[in-house]
């Protein structure tokens, strides 16, 4: 009896950029995941990132960062 093995599609950062604009997706090791609403901890982390970016922009005379559409790309390939 033959067994069919189905490979999962590996998504890329370009694929991620094509997702709907509801900001509920994450790309983890080539897998596209729909994420739940942010928890309180997530909001605190976002606030701290915003504070650091704001401090940087004041020092460098850049415009104030908007965090509503913040995307952080760590690398093309996730490695430990």
Buried (B, 14 or more C-beta within 10 A) or exposed (E): EEEEEEEEEEBEEEBBEEBEEEEEBEBEEEEBEEEEEEEEEEEEEBEEBBEEBBEEEEEEEEEEBEEEEEEEEEEEEEEE
